[in-house]
Structure formats: C-alpha cells, structure tokens
Amino acid sequence: MRILFGMIVLFVLSGCSTLASKTDVGGSHGGEGKLLLTSMVDGGVVPALDGVVVSLRPVEIPDYVDRSELVRRGGRGVIVTESPVWGESLNRGINRVTEINLAYLLGSARVVGDDSYRQFRGGFILKTQLFRLDAEGDFLVLEGRWHILRDRNQPPVLSRWYRHRESLEGDRSMGGQALAMSRALMAMNREQVRDIEGLLK
C-alpha cells in the first residue's frame, strides 16, 4: 500500500512539474528575455519636490501596436511576431517611461501619471496621442500629437504635431526595435519639455 501511495505522489509531482514548464512565462521568448521599454535619462538631476506640476493623461496608442507581440511594417500591412515578446503591456510601458523621462527632464517629482482627470492648481495637463509607433526598414517611426492645457475645462494653450524617425543603428532584432522605440519616446519627451518650459517663461 505504501509503495502504491508513493507511486501516486511521484506521478502527481511529476505531472505538476510538467504543467509548470508548459505554462511558465517567466521571461523567455525563444531564448531571449521579455522586452521592456527603457528610460534614456542619465539620472543626473534628482527630480525636485517643488518642481512644476504636470498631470499626464494616459498616452493613447494605435490598436495595431497595442498587443503583446512586436509589430513592424512590411509591404502594405504589418508583420507581427508569432509569440508575445513584451514583459508588460506596451501601453503601460509607454506611460511608465514617459513619466520617468519627464520627471527627470523637468527636474520635477510632481510629474504625475493621472487617469482620473484630476485638476492640479497651477500646473499643466499633458495629453499625448500616438498614431504610429513601429519599425519600417532601418528606422523606427513615431508620429503623433500632444495638447498642453492649464485647465481641463478650457481649450489647450498649446497643441503640436510631431514626427520622428529613429535609426535602428543596424539592429533589426526585436531588442534593437525596443531600444529604438525607447530613444524615440525620449526624443518626443524632450520636445514636450521644451514646450512646457516655454510656457513657464
């Protein structure tokens, strides 16, 4: 009886081990780690607690890239990787990196990601919409627009259309595209900071 019980336990444990190996998504994709967007700030200036207040509305991205797979242009359409490659949702990654970039570039710890549309006295509201964010050939293309508001019930004080082409630097791999995407976001965030600082003068 003990032998039979031991065999049953061994069978159950081996089955659990097999199941875990099939369902585990702990960060590998074809031998590579899951991709994450990265802030490109050098971390030189610590954001100040008395810095300018910027309320960041969630960045809107196109549906065709808002997926766990990586997308690039090909022919008249898009090419999608066969398996998930992002370690977090692309939407969440873009908002995370944007908040970090702007906080350091503005030197303000009062850059706040806000999806509840609160009003902060004396600050700015930044609304960003992306229409394109994908690789084509040797470049990553980012295209979109943003609005800067002083009051959520008033028209924008500044609106701007933006297009940026970021070189893949010869690296068309998934990791190379993710890095180019991070650099393109940083370039856009720098322009947004210039606009905000211009309104402070």
RAZI-V208768 format. One record per run of one state. SS is the DSSP state (h for helix, s for strand, l for the rest). FROM is the first residue (numbers start at 1). LEN is the number of residues. Records with the same first field share a line. If there is no record, write none. Layout:
BEGIN
SS: FROM-LEN + FROM-LEN
END
This chain:
BEGIN
l: 1-1 + 24-4 + 30-2 + 34-1 + 36-12 + 49-5 + 57-3 + 61-10 + 75-2 + 81-5 + 87-3 + 107-1 + 109-2 + 114-10 + 137-2 + 150-8 + 168-6 + 201-1
h: 2-22 + 90-17 + 174-27
s: 28-2 + 32-2 + 35-1 + 48-1 + 54-3 + 60-1 + 71-4 + 77-4 + 86-1 + 108-1 + 111-3 + 124-13 + 139-11 + 158-10
END
